[in-house]
């Protein structure tokens, strides 16, 4: 991260008493303070509806930071950081509250830059940006005003377009930062470096050498307390439309002219347009978990979860076979998979190269497996390259072996959390890791096409047991060779 601490900044968090603020945002700000990456003149105003004193609120944040930190809190850093925190009580539709908030901002600095962070349920997005605009708090001559919008950004293309118009009525487009926290993950950022900084990979990053690509984001947990949210969005809208599509774009992107936000966004958008153009070839499967068992513990079905309808047809699993209709990738299948109640928690990308032409006779050496490049994003962070080598001994047996890079092991510290990078970049005006409106719009168009097909093909839910890799139909998307990795993660 580049450090520019000269510009003062006030961060206003709407939803200051919520889970996102306590578990992600405030701990990220504390760690930025630890690393001297916050502006020298920095304040954070937490807007919430609970009746709390400032001391009570700060103590609650201290407890949250302590719980999220692997190391004990540095009390000197905390003392300095805690003096920057202010609690402001108001409801999100209260005009008088915005007037008081505006006065507080002016009291902190008459010409300060302001970063508004909407860590609230999506139904409040329109209300908050509308009030900020109405109270002349969204633009200021001689200083910047930016707004960070958490996902979900709409529920489909139509609602996303409506929300975007309401936001841009108040804020300039370049001041709107739409969060996909996956883009803040260290190894996902590393993906472009791994490819473009290594001729060994970039030279074979095409349809001539790559057989297929697998992208997985799997969780062992169910929906838990998020049943109400999941009923509205499901796996397609919650994970595929944003996180998985973003990962696909980063893998498939053409070399940019430079690594600034403009050129990266242009290249990503081009991938998405070619993906939509070839959408007729796409095959997809959806699923919903039923009861299952894990380590002897019975796991209940999705329809038995809190706030879930007894006859719900919401998918908790989605898998698809996609194609990108351009010269580099034409004919190469991209497999995407996400699901709840999977056997393992893993987010990773696996790029499988085509098998070597038959040079070494299999009768003598055995079959040569494919080379694979595995980018481990979460919970492990690292890269593995799988290649063929002779097994030690007198026999001429060929076996797959791996070269591994473990990010935690190699550097001896935990990489920055996603929100640290995203907050830092938003304060410094770098939107590279934030999807543009054109990306959001195109990804919703893609998701809406899939959703429309699903309306005419309703599976009999539940169709996979909790603790398994999803419905059998997902296996049938792939060839038997392709399933080897799909089922062993």
For each residue, the residues with C-beta under 8 A, 3 or more apart:
1: 37 416 421 424 425
2: 428
3: 36 37
4: 7 428
5: 36 37 38 39 40
6: 39 40
7: 4 39 113
8: 39 40 41 42 109 112 113
9: 38 39 41 42 43 112 113 114 115 427
10: 42 43 44 45 105 108 109 112 113 114 115
11: 29 42 43 44 45 114 115 116 117 423 427
12: 44 45 47 101 105 114 115 116 117
13: 16 21 25 44 45 46 47 117 119
14: 47 92 116 117 118 119 120 124 128
15: 18 20 21 47 48 118 119 120 124
16: 13 21 45 46 47 48 57 87 88 119
17: 21 22 46 48 49 50 52 57 60
18: 15 21 22 48 119 120
19: 22 23
20: 15 23 24 25 119 150
21: 13 15 16 17 18 24 25 26 46 119
22: 17 18 19 25 26 60 61 64
23: 19 20 27 64 68
24: 20 21 27 28 417 419
25: 13 20 21 22 28 29 117 119 419 423
26: 21 22 29 30 44 61 64 65
27: 23 24 30 31 64 65 68 69 417
28: 24 25 31 32 417 419 420 423
29: 11 25 26 32 33 38 44 81 423
30: 26 27 33 34 65 69 73 77 78 81
31: 27 28 34 35 69 416 417 420
32: 28 29 35 37 38 420 423 424
33: 29 30 36 37 38 77 80 81
34: 30 31 74 77
35: 31 32
36: 3 5 33
37: 1 3 5 32 33 420 424
38: 5 9 29 32 33 42 427
39: 5 6 7 8 9 42 427
40: 5 6 8
41: 8 9 109 112
42: 8 9 10 11 38 39 84
43: 9 10 11 84 85 86 108
44: 10 11 12 13 26 29 84 85 86
45: 10 11 12 13 16 86 87 88 101 104 105
46: 13 16 17 21 57 61 85 86 87 88
47: 12 13 14 15 16 88 89 90 92 97 101
48: 15 16 17 18 52 57 87 88 89
49: 17 89 90 91 92
50: 17 89
51: 89
52: 17 48 56 57 60 87 89
53: 56 57 87
54: 57 58 85 86 87
55: 58 59
56: 52 53 59 60 87
57: 16 17 46 48 52 53 54 60 61 85 87
58: 54 55 61 62 82 85 87
59: 55 56 62 63
60: 17 22 52 56 57 63 64
61: 22 26 46 57 58 64 65 82 85
62: 58 59 65 66 73 78 82
63: 59 60 66 67
64: 22 23 26 27 60 61 67 68
65: 26 27 30 61 62 68 69 73 78
66: 62 63 69 72 73
67: 63 64
68: 23 27 64 65
69: 27 30 31 65 66 72 73
70: 414
71:
72: 66 69
73: 30 62 65 66 69 77 78
74: 34 77 78
75: 78 79
76: 79 80
77: 30 33 34 73 74 80 81
78: 30 62 65 73 74 75 81 82
79: 75 76 82 83
80: 33 76 77 83 84
81: 29 30 33 77 78 84 85
82: 58 61 62 78 79 85
83: 79 80
84: 42 43 44 80 81
85: 43 44 46 54 57 58 61 81 82
86: 43 44 45 46 54 104
87: 16 45 46 48 52 53 54 56 57 58
88: 16 45 46 47 48 97 100 101 104
89: 47 48 49 50 51 52 97
90: 47 49 94 96 97 98 100 101
91: 49 94 97
92: 14 47 49 120 124 127 128 131
93: 127 131
94: 90 91 97 98
95: 98 99 131 134 135
96: 90 99 100
97: 47 88 89 90 91 94 100 101
98: 90 94 95 101 102 131 132 134 135 137
99: 95 96 102 103 135
100: 88 90 96 97 103 104
101: 12 45 47 88 90 97 98 104 105 137
102: 98 99 105 106 135 136 137
103: 99 100 106 107
104: 45 86 88 100 101 107 108
105: 10 12 45 101 102 108 109 112 114 137
106: 102 103 109 110
107: 103 104
108: 10 43 104 105 112
109: 8 10 41 105 106 112
110: 106
111: 140 142 143
112: 8 9 10 41 105 108 109 143
113: 7 8 9 10 143 144 145 146 427
114: 9 10 11 12 105 137 140 143 144 145 146
115: 9 10 11 12 146 147 148 426 427
116: 11 12 14 128 132 145 146 147 148
117: 11 12 13 14 25 147 148
118: 14 15 124 125 128 129 147 148 149 150
119: 13 14 15 16 18 20 21 25 150
120: 14 15 18 92 124 125 128 150
121: 124
122: 125 150 152 153
123: 126 127
124: 14 15 92 118 120 121 127 128
125: 118 120 122 128 129 149 163 166 167
126: 123 129 130 163 166 167
127: 92 93 123 124 130 131
128: 14 92 116 118 120 124 125 131 132
129: 118 125 126 132 133 138 147 166 167 169 170 171
130: 126 127 133 134 166 169 170
131: 92 93 95 98 127 128 134 135
132: 98 116 128 129 135 137 138 147 170 171
133: 129 130 136 137 138 169 170 171
134: 95 98 130 131
135: 95 98 99 102 131 132
136: 102 133 139
137: 98 101 102 105 114 132 133 145
138: 129 132 133 145 147 170 171 175
139: 136 145 171 172
140: 111 114 143 144 145
141:
142: 111
143: 111 112 113 114 140
144: 113 114 140 175 429
145: 113 114 116 137 138 139 140 171 175
146: 113 114 115 116 171 175 176 177 426 429
147: 115 116 117 118 129 132 138 167 170 171 175 176 177
148: 115 116 117 118 177 178 179 422 426
149: 118 125 153 167 176 177 178 179
150: 20 118 119 120 122 179
151: 178 179 180 242
152: 122 155 233 237 238 242
153: 122 149 160 163 164 178 242 440
154: 157 158 159 160 161 162 163 164 440 444
155: 152 159 160 232 233 237
156: 159 160 237 444 447 448 451
157: 154 160 161 441 444 445 448
158: 154 161 162
159: 154 155 156 162 163
160: 153 154 155 156 157 163 164 440 441 444
161: 154 157 158 164 165 441
162: 154 158 159 165 166
163: 125 126 153 154 159 160 166 167
164: 153 154 160 161 167 168 437 440 441
165: 161 162 168 169
166: 125 126 129 130 162 163 169 170
167: 125 126 129 147 149 163 164 170 171 176
168: 164 165 171 172 173 176
169: 129 130 133 165 166
170: 129 130 132 133 138 147 166 167
171: 129 132 133 138 139 145 146 147 167 168 175 176
172: 139 168 175 176
173: 168 176 437
174: 431
175: 138 144 145 146 147 171 172
176: 146 147 149 167 168 171 172 173 437
177: 146 147 148 149 426 431 434
178: 148 149 151 153 434 435 436 437 440
179: 148 149 150 151 422 434
180: 151 183 242 243 246 434 435
181: 184 185 418 419 422
182: 185 188 242 243 246 247 347 377 418
183: 180 188 189 246 418 422 433 434 435
184: 181 188 189 417 418 419 420 421 422 433
185: 181 182 188 189 347 377 378 418
186: 189 190 381 407 415 416 418 421
187: 190 191 375 376 377 378 381 382 383 407 415
188: 182 183 184 185 191 247 250 375 377
189: 183 184 185 186 192 193 421 433
190: 186 187 193 194 375 383 407
191: 187 188 194 195 250 251 349 375
192: 189 195 196 250 253 259
193: 189 190 196 197
194: 190 191 197 198 201 375 383
195: 191 192 198 201 202 205
196: 192 193 202 255
197: 193 194
198: 194 195 201 202
199: 202 203
200: 203 204
201: 194 195 198 204 205 373
202: 195 196 198 199 205 255
203: 199 200
204: 200 201 208 209 210 353
205: 195 201 202 209 210 328
206: 209 210 328 329
207: 210 328 329 330 331 332
208: 204
209: 204 205 206 353 354
210: 204 205 206 207 213 332 351 352 353 354
211: 332 352 353 354 355 370
212: 332 333 334 335 352 482
213: 210 248 251 332 333 334 335 349 350 351 352
214: 335 337 349 350 352 482 485 486
215: 244 247 248 251 334 335 336 337 348 349 350
216: 336 337 338 346 347 348 350 489
217: 239 243 244 337 338 346 347
218: 337 338 339 342 344 345 346 347 489
219: 339 340 341 342 345
220: 294 341 342 343 344 345
221: 224 340 341 345
222: 289 299 300 302 305 316 340 341 466
223: 226 227 229 230 302 305 308 316 340
224: 221 227 305
225: 306
226: 223 229 230
227: 223 224 230 231 305 306 307 308
228: 231 232 307
229: 223 226 232 233 238
230: 223 226 227 233 234 238 308 314 316
231: 227 228 234 307 308 309 312 314
232: 155 228 229
233: 152 155 229 230 236 237 238
234: 230 231 237 238 314 315 316 318
235: 238 239 240 286 315 316 317 318 338 339 340
236: 233 239 240 241 286 315 318 447 450 451 454
237: 152 155 156 233 234 240 241 447
238: 152 229 230 233 234 235 241
239: 217 235 236 242 243 244 318 338
240: 235 236 237 243 244 245 318 320 336 338 447 450
241: 236 237 238 245 443 444 446 447
242: 151 152 153 180 182 239 245 246 435 443
243: 180 182 217 239 240 246 247 338
244: 215 217 239 240 247 248 336 338
245: 240 241 242 248 249 272 275 336 443 446 447
246: 180 182 183 242 243 249 250 268 435 439
247: 182 188 215 243 244 250 251 349 377
248: 213 215 244 245 251 252 271 275 322 334 336
249: 245 246 252 253 268 271 272 439
250: 188 191 192 246 247 253 268
251: 191 213 215 247 248 334 349 351
252: 248 249 271 324 328 329 334
253: 192 249 250 256 264 267 268 270 271
254: 267 270 271 328
255: 196 202 267
256: 253 259 263 264 266 267
257: 263
258: 263
259: 192 256 263 264 432
260: 263 264 432
261: 264 265 430 431 432
262: 265 266
263: 256 257 258 259 260 266 267
264: 253 256 259 260 261 267 268 432
265: 261 262 268 269 431 432 436 438 439
266: 256 262 263 269 270
267: 253 254 255 256 263 264 270 271
268: 246 249 250 253 264 265 271 272 439
269: 265 266 272 273 436 438 439 442
270: 253 254 266 267 273 274 326
271: 248 249 252 253 254 267 268 274 275 324 326
272: 245 249 268 269 275 276 439 442 443 446
273: 269 270 276 277 442
274: 270 271 277 278 324 325 326 329
275: 245 248 271 272 278 279 322 323 324 325 446
276: 272 273 279 442 445 446 449
277: 273 274 325
278: 274 275 281 282 322 323 324 325
279: 275 276 282 322 446 449 450
280:
281: 278 322 323
282: 278 279 320 321 322 323 450
283: 320 321 477
284: 318 319 320 321 450 453 454
285: 317 318 319 320 470 471 473 474 477
286: 235 236 315 317 318 319 454 459
287: 315 316 317 318 319 339 459 461 462 463 464 470 471 473 474
288: 302 303 312 313 314 315 316 317 459 461 462 463 464
289: 222 292 299 301 302 316 317 339 340 341 462 464 465 466
290: 301 302 462 463 464 465 466
291: 298 299 300 301 304 462 465 466
292: 289 298 299 341 465 466 467 468
293: 296 297 298 299 465 466 467
294: 220 297 299 343 466 467
295:
296: 293
297: 293 294
298: 291 292 293
299: 222 289 291 292 293 294 341 466 467
300: 222 291 304 305 466
301: 289 290 291 304 305 462 466
302: 222 223 288 289 290 305 308 312 314 316 340 461 462
303: 288 308 309 310 311 312 461 462
304: 291 300 301 308
305: 222 223 224 227 300 301 302 308
306: 225 227
307: 227 228 231
308: 223 227 230 231 302 303 304 305 312 314
309: 231 303 312
310: 303
311: 303
312: 231 288 302 303 308 309 461
313: 288 458 461
314: 230 231 234 288 302 308
315: 234 235 236 286 287 288 318 454
316: 222 223 230 234 235 287 288 289 302 339 340 341
317: 235 285 286 287 288 289 337 338 339 340 464 470 471 474
318: 234 235 236 239 240 284 285 286 287 315 336 337 338 339
319: 284 285 286 287 335 336 337 338 339 470 474 477
320: 240 282 283 284 285 335 336 337 450 477
321: 282 283 284 333 334 335 477 478
322: 248 275 278 279 281 282 333 334 335 336
323: 275 278 281 282 329 330 331 332 333 334
324: 252 271 274 275 278 328 329 330 332 334
325: 274 275 277 278 330
326: 270 271 274 329 330
327: 330
328: 205 206 207 252 254 324
329: 206 207 252 274 323 324 326 332 334
330: 207 323 324 325 326 327
331: 207 323
332: 207 210 211 212 213 323 324 329
333: 212 213 321 322 323 482
334: 212 213 215 248 251 252 321 322 323 324 329
335: 212 213 214 215 319 320 321 322 477 478 482 486
336: 215 216 240 244 245 248 318 319 320 322
337: 214 215 216 217 218 317 318 319 320 470 474 486
338: 216 217 218 235 239 240 243 244 317 318 319
339: 218 219 235 287 289 316 317 318 319 342 469 470
340: 219 221 222 223 235 289 302 316 317
341: 219 220 221 222 289 292 299 316 466 467
342: 218 219 220 339 345 467 468 469 470
343: 220 294 467 468 469
344: 218 220 489
345: 218 219 220 221 342 378 379
346: 216 217 218 376 378 379 380 489
347: 182 185 216 217 218 377 378 379
348: 215 216 374 375 376 377 380 489
349: 191 213 214 215 247 251 374 375 377
350: 213 214 215 216 372 373 374 375 485
351: 210 213 251 372 373 374 375
352: 210 211 212 213 214 370 371 372 482 485
353: 204 209 210 211 370 371 372 373
354: 209 210 211 370
355: 211 368 369 370
356: 359 368 388
357:
358: 361 362
359: 356
360: 364 365 368 398
361: 358 364 365
362: 358 365 366 367 368
363:
364: 360 361 396
365: 360 361 362 368 390 396 397 398
366: 362 396 397 398
367: 362 398
368: 355 356 360 362 365 388 398
369: 355 386 388 398 400
370: 211 352 353 354 355
371: 352 353 385 386 387 388
372: 350 351 352 353 384 385 386 485
373: 201 350 351 353 383 384 385 386
374: 348 349 350 351 383 384 385 386
375: 187 188 190 191 194 348 349 350 351 383
376: 187 346 348 380 381 382 383 384
377: 182 185 187 188 247 347 348 349 381
378: 185 187 345 346 347 381
379: 345 346 347
380: 346 348 376 406
381: 186 187 376 377 378 406 407 408 415
382: 187 376 404 405 406 407 408 409
383: 187 190 194 373 374 375 376 404 405
384: 372 373 374 376 402 403 404 405
385: 371 372 373 374 402 403
386: 369 371 372 373 374 400 401 402
387: 371 400 401 402 403
388: 356 368 369 371 398 399 400 401
389: 398 399 400 401
390: 365 396 397 398 399
391: 395 397 398 399
392:
393: 397
394:
395: 391
396: 364 365 366 390
397: 365 366 390 391 393
398: 360 365 366 367 368 369 388 389 390 391
399: 388 389 390 391
400: 369 386 387 388 389
401: 386 387 388 389
402: 384 385 386 387
403: 384 385 387
404: 382 383 384
405: 382 383 384 410
406: 380 381 382 409 410
407: 186 187 190 381 382 410 411 415
408: 381 382 411 412 413 414 415
409: 382 406 412
410: 405 406 407
411: 407 408 415
412: 408 409
413: 408
414: 70 408
415: 186 187 381 407 408 411
416: 1 31 186 420 421
417: 24 27 28 31 184 420 421
418: 181 182 183 184 185 186 421 422
419: 24 25 28 181 184 422 423
420: 28 31 32 37 184 416 417 423 424
421: 1 184 186 189 416 417 418 424 425 433
422: 148 179 181 183 184 418 419 425 426 433 434
423: 11 25 28 29 32 419 420 426 427
424: 1 32 37 420 421 427 428
425: 1 421 422 428 429 430 431 432 433 434
426: 115 146 148 177 422 423 429 430 431 434
427: 9 11 38 39 113 115 423 424
428: 2 4 424 425
429: 144 146 425 426
430: 261 425 426 433
431: 174 177 261 265 425 426 434 436
432: 259 260 261 264 265 425
433: 183 184 189 421 422 425 430
434: 177 178 179 180 183 422 425 426 431
435: 178 180 183 242 246 439 440 443
436: 178 265 269 431 439 440
437: 164 173 176 178 440 441
438: 265 269 441 442
439: 246 249 265 268 269 272 435 436 442 443
440: 153 154 160 164 178 435 436 437 443 444
441: 157 160 161 164 437 438 444 445
442: 269 272 273 276 438 439 445 446
443: 241 242 245 272 435 439 440 446 447
444: 154 156 157 160 241 440 441 447 448
445: 157 276 441 442 448 449
446: 241 245 272 275 276 279 442 443 449 450
447: 156 236 237 240 241 245 443 444 450 451
448: 156 157 444 445 451 452
449: 276 279 445 446 452 453
450: 236 240 279 282 284 320 446 447 453 454
451: 156 236 447 448 454 455
452: 448 449 455 456
453: 284 449 450 456 457
454: 236 284 286 315 450 451 457 458
455: 451 452 458
456: 452 453
457: 453 454
458: 313 454 455
459: 286 287 288 463 471 473
460: 463
461: 287 288 302 303 312 313
462: 287 288 289 290 291 301 302 303 465
463: 287 288 290 459 460 471 473
464: 287 288 289 290 317 468 469 470 471 472
465: 289 290 291 292 293 462 468
466: 222 289 290 291 292 293 294 299 300 301 341
467: 292 293 294 299 341 342 343
468: 292 342 343 464 465
469: 339 342 343 464 474 475 486 487
470: 285 287 317 319 337 339 342 464 474
471: 285 287 317 459 463 464 474
472: 464 475 476
473: 285 287 459 463 476 477
474: 285 287 317 319 337 469 470 471 477
475: 469 472 478 483 486 487
476: 472 473
477: 283 285 319 320 321 335 473 474
478: 321 335 475 482 483 486
479: 482 483
480: 483 484
481: 484
482: 212 214 333 335 352 478 479 485 486
483: 475 478 479 480 486 487
484: 480 481 487 488
485: 214 350 352 372 482 488 489
486: 214 335 337 469 475 478 482 483 489
487: 469 475 483 484
488: 484 485
489: 216 218 344 346 348 485 486
